């Protein structure tokens, strides 16, 4: 019973990726390890562009199917050392360690291109993704929330600048 409860807490029930709770627990641990090792830590925020339109025109069941499809796709596209979690709605977060910063744009552009080839029966328009990225070697005491906040700012820059793009945080 304890194991089942633990799994339920750590897994998003709709998408079967990490839950917000798992992101908070493992994310803090990952950032501490990156600080100790003086290694790069990357936060990637991903959001489906105009997701509300899918729910409004195709229904919430179809919206749920799109979220499940994206979660499966991202799960198979990421390095095993990454953590993928759904924060809520159509917003996902990827936490990566042990990746070179120069590899992140290529990884994300390849992911976005592959996603555009995934069929979505019953959805009449293209489903695109916007991404916001923040990378740094964290110092002791750097919080996950601070890093996610910067990646989130970059995500909103992607949305403001036309959607369907990857934006790296810039002060």
QUITABEL-V840760 format. One record per pair of residues at least 4 apart in sequence whose C-alpha atoms are under 8 Angstrom apart, sorted by the first residue. I is the first residue (numbers start at 0). J is the second residue. Records with the same first field share a line. If there is no record, write none. Layout:
I = J, J
This chain:
0 = 4
1 = 5
2 = 6
3 = 7
4 = 8
5 = 9
6 = 10
7 = 11, 12
8 = 18, 20, 21
9 = 17, 18, 19, 20, 21
10 = 15, 16, 17, 18, 21
11 = 15, 16, 17, 18, 19, 84, 85
13 = 63, 67
14 = 66, 67, 70, 71, 85
15 = 67, 70
16 = 70, 74, 83, 84, 85
17 = 21, 22, 82, 83, 84, 85
18 = 22, 84, 85, 86
19 = 23, 84, 85, 86, 87
20 = 24
21 = 25, 26, 84
22 = 26, 82, 83, 84
23 = 27, 143
24 = 28
25 = 29
26 = 30, 82, 94, 143
27 = 31, 142, 143
28 = 32
29 = 33, 96
30 = 34, 40, 137, 141, 142, 143
31 = 35, 139
32 = 36
33 = 37, 38, 39, 40, 96, 136, 137
34 = 38, 136, 137, 138, 139
35 = 139
37 = 136, 137, 138
38 = 96, 97, 136, 137
39 = 96, 97, 98, 99, 100, 134, 135, 136, 137
40 = 94, 95, 96, 97, 98, 134, 135, 136, 137
41 = 94, 95, 96, 98, 100, 132, 133, 134, 135
42 = 92, 93, 94, 95, 132, 133, 134, 146, 147, 150
43 = 92, 93, 94, 130, 131, 132, 133, 147, 150
44 = 90, 91, 92, 93, 130, 131, 132, 147, 150, 151, 154
45 = 90, 91, 92, 93, 128, 129, 130, 131, 154
46 = 89, 90, 91, 128, 129, 130, 154
47 = 89, 90, 126, 127, 128, 129
48 = 126, 127, 128, 129, 158, 162, 163
49 = 53
50 = 54, 62, 89
51 = 55
52 = 56, 57
53 = 57, 58, 59, 61, 62, 122
54 = 58, 59, 60, 61, 62
55 = 59
57 = 61, 62, 121, 122
58 = 62
59 = 63
60 = 64
61 = 65, 121, 122
62 = 66
63 = 67
64 = 68
65 = 69, 119
66 = 70, 89
67 = 71
68 = 72
69 = 73, 114
70 = 74
71 = 75
72 = 76, 114
73 = 77, 83, 110
74 = 83
76 = 110
77 = 81
80 = 95, 96, 97
81 = 93, 94, 95, 96
82 = 92, 93, 94, 95
83 = 91, 92, 93, 94
84 = 91, 92, 93
85 = 89, 90, 91, 92
86 = 90, 91, 92
87 = 91
98 = 102, 103
99 = 103
100 = 104, 134
101 = 105
102 = 106
103 = 107
104 = 108, 165
105 = 109
106 = 110
107 = 111, 165
108 = 112, 165
109 = 113
110 = 114
111 = 115, 127, 128
112 = 116
113 = 117
114 = 127
115 = 125, 126, 127
127 = 162, 163
128 = 162, 163, 164
129 = 154, 157, 158, 162, 163, 164, 165
130 = 153, 154, 157, 163, 164, 165, 166
131 = 150, 151, 152, 153, 154, 155, 156, 157, 165, 166, 167, 168
132 = 149, 150, 151, 153, 154, 165, 166, 167, 168
133 = 146, 147, 149, 150, 153, 167, 168
137 = 141
141 = 145, 146
142 = 146
143 = 147
144 = 148
145 = 149
146 = 150
147 = 151
148 = 152
149 = 153, 168
150 = 154, 167, 168
151 = 155
152 = 156, 168
153 = 157, 166, 167, 168, 169
154 = 158, 165, 166
155 = 159
156 = 160, 166
157 = 161, 162, 163, 164, 165, 166
158 = 162, 163, 164
